[in-house]
Amino acid sequence: MTGKAIRKSILSYITRNHAGSWIASIEEKYNAYKINLMNGSSLIFDAKGKYIKTNS
């Protein structure tokens, strides 16, 4: 999977499951992505863009 495809899958997940949320920051660490939302939640995705969990 390309980096562009990974980003697309993450954005699709956020659009479907967190409609109206704004992304505050994106971190890539330890073969995973951490997406920090403006509402204080953090979404964790694996290196392939698959959703793992939400931290509140």
TAHUBEL-V874970 format. One record per residue. N is the residue number from 1. RES is the residue in one letter. PHI is phi in radians with two decimals (999 if undefined). D_FIRST is the distance of its C-alpha to the first C-alpha in whole Angstrom. Layout:
N,RES,PHI,D_FIRST / N,RES,PHI,D_FIRST
This chain:
1,M,999,0 / 2,T,-1.42,4 / 3,G,-1.02,7 / 4,K,-1.15,8 / 5,A,-1.15,6 / 6,I,-1.10,7 / 7,R,-1.06,10 / 8,K,-1.08,11 / 9,S,-1.16,10 / 10,I,-1.17,13 / 11,L,-1.11,15 / 12,S,-1.08,15 / 13,Y,-1.06,16 / 14,I,-1.11,19 / 15,T,-1.07,20 / 16,R,-1.28,21 / 17,N,-1.85,22 / 18,H,-2.40,24 / 19,A,-0.96,25 / 20,G,1.52,27 / 21,S,-1.43,26 / 22,W,-1.92,25 / 23,I,-1.47,23 / 24,A,-1.52,25 / 25,S,-2.83,22 / 26,I,-2.26,19 / 27,E,-2.12,19 / 28,E,-1.98,16 / 29,K,-2.61,18 / 30,Y,0.88,17 / 31,N,1.02,14 / 32,A,-2.56,14 / 33,Y,-2.01,15 / 34,K,-2.02,18 / 35,I,-1.83,19 / 36,N,-1.65,23 / 37,L,-1.66,24 / 38,M,-1.11,28 / 39,N,-1.40,29 / 40,G,1.71,29 / 41,S,-1.37,26 / 42,S,-2.17,23 / 43,L,-1.85,20 / 44,I,-1.94,18 / 45,F,-2.21,14 / 46,D,-1.34,12 / 47,A,-1.11,9 / 48,K,-1.67,7 / 49,G,1.53,9 / 50,K,-1.50,11 / 51,Y,-1.08,15 / 52,I,-1.93,17 / 53,K,-2.87,20 / 54,T,-2.06,23 / 55,N,-1.89,25 / 56,S,-1.69,28
